[in-house]
């Protein structure tokens, strides 16, 4: 005898699953000739760290910014980007930013406030 189960998945869960399936595999586009496609590849957490590091030096500013926020960015390159005027805001948003570096950024920002 076969029994059937009715399983209802919420629309929110279905959207989450669909989004995850779209994101998985974007890493293969990290070397695409189109900068918009390369920047989109930064949404894939599986981009190898060496590729992430290289893409923070991409000729396109949107690609550099996207990969400055990538959690697989090697710590040494992340530290360099914190001193890069163009990318510091993006690097500061990196979820892999170590707590001491975050505190130093906050301290620097607080120290540069001119009271206005």
Secondary structure, 3 states (H helix, E strand, C coil): CCCCCCCCCCHHHHHHHHHHHHHCCHHHHCCCCCHHHHHHHCCCCCCCHHHHHHHCCCCCHHHHHHHHCCCCCCHHHHHHHCCCCCCHHHHHCCCCCCHHHHHHHHHHHHHCCCCC
